[in-house]
Amino acid sequence: MEKNCTLCPVSCGAEREIRAGACGGTDKMVIAKYGLHPFEEPCISYKNGSGTIFFSGCALRCVFCQNFEISRSKTGRETDEKGLVRIIRELEERGAENINLVTAAHYIPALVRAFELYRPKIPVVYNTHSYEKTQTLAMIDKYIDVYLPDLKYFSPKISVRYTGKSDYFEYAIRAVQFMSNRTPDVKDGKMFSGCIVRHLVLPLCQNDSIEIVKQFASLHSKAYFSLMGQYTPCGEIDKFPELKRRLTRREYEKVCRAVEEAGLENVFIQELSSADEKFIPDFSEKTDTLF
């Protein structure tokens, strides 16, 4: 799968030793930054923060990406499996509540090799946009304790507008169904095992968000649901005027009502005040910290 890469639904066939794939990834892992993240869901960040590792590159490439610099592979340093193990050990020593792998799908074979060298003593979180193949997820499944997938778009018209991919939901719902089978284990407010499905509400997309809520509810899983109102204009959105503003309270509350009406049991509802650039990690080399 690495030689003629078909790890993700794009299946670009890149010889990644020679050229980067559609995700921007080569045969070398590139890590943009890592550190303790205090602003994930409370059961993920918990007391000390989530030991978050941001990988450069992304196969989905949303135009409004809040991690735009890293999703376009514009920043980061190469490392190998031993280097990743050193980072994991460092985060453990710093008191991280878990190891949080952010947008790592294009490096799954390397991650498997790293976990064969060293298995973290704290939970491992797999944080993804969900534009994934279930057979690729199966490669790393035994090393993952907590899944943290997005379920971004239902409408092909919306997903193709913002990602260039009309088949997002087709793949994402199968991936989320796979991940949401993880049995939840939460003790004293900390998640040790389970799945939290996230959805970010976008301007003018509340009806699509309501459909996402319905689709998640139809899975009848024990996964948690996290509704996010943190949308902040970022990325390359000059051609998308609707994305140049934050959500209105009316838009967000309409989706909040849909969550309530769906009767979901385990839910996180983000405050609109989270739509602030101070909650976006700093990926510059000016500082060693994320925030």
Solvent accessible surface area in square Angstrom, and as a share of the most:
residue,aa,sasa,rsa
1,M,94,0.42
2,E,63,0.28
3,K,126,0.53
4,N,85,0.43
5,C,9,0.06
6,T,50,0.29
7,L,5,0.02
8,C,22,0.13
9,P,15,0.10
10,V,50,0.29
11,S,49,0.31
12,C,49,0.30
13,G,25,0.24
14,A,0,0.00
15,E,64,0.29
16,R,12,0.04
17,E,118,0.53
18,I,144,0.73
19,R,130,0.47
20,A,43,0.33
21,G,10,0.10
22,A,46,0.36
23,C,10,0.06
24,G,20,0.20
25,G,1,0.01
26,T,42,0.25
27,D,68,0.35
28,K,94,0.40
29,M,5,0.02
30,V,29,0.16
31,I,12,0.06
32,A,16,0.13
33,K,22,0.09
34,Y,57,0.22
35,G,1,0.01
36,L,50,0.25
37,H,14,0.06
38,P,70,0.44
39,F,94,0.39
40,E,25,0.11
41,E,14,0.06
42,P,91,0.57
43,C,7,0.04
44,I,0,0.00
45,S,5,0.03
46,Y,67,0.25
47,K,161,0.68
48,N,84,0.43
49,G,2,0.02
50,S,0,0.00
51,G,0,0.00
52,T,0,0.00
53,I,0,0.00
54,F,7,0.03
55,F,1,0.00
56,S,2,0.02
57,G,0,0.00
58,C,11,0.07
59,A,9,0.07
60,L,1,0.01
61,R,73,0.27
62,C,10,0.06
63,V,25,0.14
64,F,8,0.03
65,C,27,0.16
66,Q,33,0.15
67,N,32,0.16
68,F,28,0.12
69,E,83,0.37
70,I,6,0.03
71,S,6,0.04
72,R,42,0.16
73,S,47,0.30
74,K,137,0.58
75,T,35,0.20
76,G,34,0.33
77,R,173,0.63
78,E,118,0.53
79,T,28,0.17
80,D,73,0.38
81,E,35,0.16
82,K,131,0.56
83,G,4,0.04
84,L,0,0.00
85,V,15,0.09
86,R,155,0.57
87,I,22,0.11
88,I,0,0.00
89,R,110,0.40
90,E,64,0.29
91,L,0,0.00
92,E,36,0.16
93,E,149,0.67
94,R,103,0.38
95,G,28,0.26
96,A,6,0.05
97,E,14,0.06
98,N,0,0.00
99,I,0,0.00
100,N,0,0.00
101,L,0,0.00
102,V,13,0.07
103,T,27,0.16
104,A,0,0.00
105,A,9,0.07
106,H,12,0.05
107,Y,7,0.03
108,I,0,0.00
109,P,14,0.09
110,A,10,0.08
111,L,0,0.00
112,V,26,0.15
113,R,101,0.37
114,A,0,0.00
115,F,5,0.02
116,E,116,0.52
117,L,106,0.53
118,Y,24,0.09
119,R,119,0.43
120,P,13,0.08
121,K,163,0.69
122,I,37,0.19
123,P,13,0.08
124,V,2,0.01
125,V,0,0.00
126,Y,0,0.00
127,N,14,0.07
128,T,4,0.03
129,H,14,0.06
130,S,0,0.00
131,Y,5,0.02
132,E,3,0.01
133,K,29,0.12
134,T,46,0.27
135,Q,112,0.50
136,T,0,0.00
137,L,0,0.00
138,A,58,0.45
139,M,71,0.32
140,I,0,0.00
141,D,37,0.19
142,K,144,0.61
143,Y,14,0.05
144,I,5,0.03
145,D,43,0.22
146,V,1,0.00
147,Y,1,0.00
148,L,0,0.00
149,P,0,0.00
150,D,24,0.12
151,L,0,0.00
152,K,37,0.16
153,Y,2,0.01
154,F,66,0.28
155,S,25,0.16
156,P,76,0.48
157,K,167,0.71
158,I,36,0.18
159,S,2,0.01
160,V,69,0.39
161,R,112,0.41
162,Y,6,0.02
163,T,14,0.08
164,G,57,0.55
165,K,38,0.16
166,S,65,0.42
167,D,44,0.23
168,Y,0,0.00
169,F,33,0.14
170,E,93,0.42
171,Y,48,0.18
172,A,0,0.00
173,I,30,0.15
174,R,115,0.42
175,A,0,0.00
176,V,0,0.00
177,Q,94,0.42
178,F,60,0.25
179,M,0,0.00
180,S,5,0.03
181,N,113,0.58
182,R,52,0.19
183,T,96,0.56
184,P,40,0.25
185,D,50,0.26
186,V,56,0.32
187,K,115,0.49
188,D,138,0.71
189,G,42,0.41
190,K,22,0.09
191,M,0,0.00
192,F,74,0.31
193,S,23,0.15
194,G,0,0.00
195,C,1,0.00
196,I,0,0.00
197,V,0,0.00
198,R,24,0.09
199,H,4,0.02
200,L,25,0.13
201,V,0,0.00
202,L,8,0.04
203,P,0,0.00
204,L,120,0.60
205,C,13,0.07
206,Q,37,0.16
207,N,104,0.53
208,D,14,0.07
209,S,1,0.01
210,I,31,0.16
211,E,46,0.21
212,I,0,0.00
213,V,1,0.00
214,K,117,0.49
215,Q,47,0.21
216,F,9,0.04
217,A,26,0.20
218,S,67,0.43
219,L,34,0.17
220,H,166,0.74
221,S,37,0.24
222,K,147,0.62
223,A,9,0.07
224,Y,36,0.14
225,F,0,0.00
226,S,4,0.03
227,L,1,0.00
228,M,19,0.09
229,G,0,0.00
230,Q,47,0.21
231,Y,0,0.00
232,T,2,0.01
233,P,38,0.24
234,C,28,0.17
235,G,36,0.35
236,E,108,0.48
237,I,17,0.08
238,D,122,0.63
239,K,171,0.73
240,F,28,0.12
241,P,94,0.59
242,E,30,0.13
243,L,0,0.00
244,K,103,0.44
245,R,87,0.32
246,R,107,0.39
247,L,17,0.09
248,T,61,0.35
249,R,146,0.53
250,R,209,0.76
251,E,12,0.05
252,Y,8,0.03
253,E,70,0.32
254,K,76,0.32
255,V,0,0.00
256,C,30,0.18
257,R,127,0.46
258,A,12,0.09
259,V,6,0.04
260,E,137,0.62
261,E,144,0.65
262,A,41,0.31
263,G,55,0.53
264,L,37,0.19
265,E,162,0.73
266,N,59,0.31
267,V,48,0.28
268,F,48,0.20
269,I,80,0.41
270,Q,44,0.20
271,E,122,0.54
272,L,30,0.15
273,S,90,0.58
274,S,23,0.15
275,A,15,0.11
276,D,53,0.28
277,E,113,0.51
278,K,135,0.57
279,F,61,0.25
280,I,34,0.17
281,P,16,0.10
282,D,54,0.28
283,F,8,0.03
284,S,37,0.24
285,E,137,0.61
286,K,189,0.80
287,T,45,0.26
288,D,129,0.67
289,T,71,0.41
290,L,4,0.02
291,F,80,0.33
